[in-house]
Structure formats: C-alpha cells, structure tokens
C-alpha cells in the first residue's frame, strides 16, 4: 500500500541513484545540455550540486512536517500537471518532487530550453514499484496530453505570458471547471549589503551573477549604505574572480550598451562589465543583465519591497540581527540565494502544502 513513509524512502533511494557519480544517464544529459548550448557546464554543475547538498532525509521530513502532509492529508488520486520553466537548469525539479511526495499522479511538460536534465530524474522514478505505472509521465509537447484533465496545474509566468498558457491549456482540454492553478510571477530578488567582509561580498557576487542573473532567486537590486562608486573597484575584483570559474553563458542584447551610454550621458554612477551592468538608481527593470544599486538602510529595503510587489521573490540579508520591517516572511540569508533548501517557497507559497489542500479550498 502506497503511504507517505514509502514515498519518502523510495524517493531518497531514487535521488541517491540519480545523483550518483556512476549515473551515466545524468552524465550524458549534462554533456548534451552543454554541447547543444542550453547552459554552461559550471551552471549545470552548480544546479546539480545545490540539489545534492539539499536533498536529504532530514530535509524531506522537515518539508513534510511544515507542509502538514500526512497519510490522511495528501494529494492521492489527483492529477497534477507541471508546465516546467527552462530558464535555469533543473528549475522544475522542486515542483516534480513535490507532486511525487504528495502522492498525486505527475504529468510534466518538459521545457525545450532544458530538455535533458529533469527526465533523467523522472526515468529513475519510473523504474520504482511505486511509480512504475501511469503515475509518472512527461513530454516536450503539451498536445501529447490532450483531453487528460487535471485537478491542479503549476507553471511560472508573467502578465504577458499567462493568457497564452491558459489558452493552450483550454485548447488541449487539460483543465476542468474546478482545476486549481498555481502561477508563479516573481522575477528577481533583492539583497541588503551592510558590510564589505569577504564572505558577504562573495555571496553577493554569486547571488547576482550565477546563471547570468536569470531566475527569481537571483539578485537584481542591491540596497547598501555604501555608494556604488565607493565599492565598485573591490566588487569588480570579486566579480572577475567568479567569472574565471563561471563565465557568463548568455550575452546581452546591444541595448545594454545603449543603457551604459545613456547612464554616462546623464552622469549616473555605474560599472560596465562588458556583458553585465551595475548602475546606481534608475530601477527601470526593463532588461536582463543589469543590477541596480540603491543607497539606503533597512527602511529603504522595506520601501522598495512595497514598490516592487509581486515581482520580488526574496530579500537577502547577511546577519540574523538585520530586520526588514513588514517583510520578515521574505527574508533569507544571502549565502542561500543560489543554494536554496528544497522546501524554499516560490512566490512565498509552499508548493507541497498547496498541493495537499482540500480540492475546493
């Protein structure tokens, strides 16, 4: 009989096999991903190692406990569709794991931008007795699931993309009148840097520049009592050191250089990094590969968080004594920005808890 402890035990075994150095399927998927230009090897390696560091029996049990999941309160019998994003390597892993932990039947639309990595995990799941039947299925084409209606659908989107996704869901008859949707809309995170010690500076560098700044956990706004001009020389040293081992995979559009020229014309403090731009103030938030530097304190962080609203995923701090009034629920440590626990909350929502809510909540 399938139960929660069986699922945890089975998934731990699956993850151990999947992340084993001897797993040739994962090695091959990594090689294909890099060779075909989807992501850089350092970024794929980082994504795999971040999961490896955060997938443990203790972590899964903590997630289960905080979510309220148990044998009487789970998602057994439900059909869950995950439309996985592909902006980062393995970005859809948490959703897939949550569905499997919940006891629901998992269906995944794998992104064509990250086509190889997640299926290696799902293949290992499929080999087990618990999920050997039709409870785990995936495809790169949404139309392959036509007329397979779901109790819940998970995906990330924006104001511009959500209508098109919902139109496709309707076209292929994937939702029922009472289907629940969990749509993620956060785009970036913010950091408060109040000291220039080596570790916080290294943590900030990775938080901004890992994955080329893509992903909702990546820092696009820094608030600091230090002016950008006062810190950019030493900060550039940390950036160059990071890029030696983790060169930026994607190059920006020409309009980034146009922004640099505009900033220069209006005498806005900035640091031009060829493929990335640091600028003080502005907050246009209209293109990738820019990090905005704002001078201020904790109150300024709170003010900006209110202004940024649902675009903001997390607020990173360097010390537990730092308080961000009114936004305590968004606060995380800067060191965890690109090494999140498996139970982190996209858009502030615990996906496992959400899956296990009664269907008509």
Secondary structure, 3 states (H helix, E strand, C coil): CCCHHHHHHHHHHHHHHHCCCCCHHHHHHHHHHHHCCCCCHHHHHHHHHHHHHHCCHHHHHHHHHHHCCCCCCCCCCCEEEEECCCCCCCCCHHHHHHHHHHCCEEEEECCCCCCCHHHHHHHHHHCCCCCCCCCEEEECCHHHHCCCCEEEEEEECCCCCHHHHHHHHHHCCCEEEEEEEEEECCCEEEEEECCCCHHHHHHHHHHHHHHHHCCCCCEEEEEECCCHHHHHHHHHHHHHHHHHHCCCCCCCCCHHHHHHHHHHHCCCCEEECCCCEEEECCCCCCCCCEEEEEECCHHHHHHHHHHHHHHEEEEEECCCCCCCCCCHHHEEEHHHCCCCCCCCCHHHCCHHHHHCCCCCC
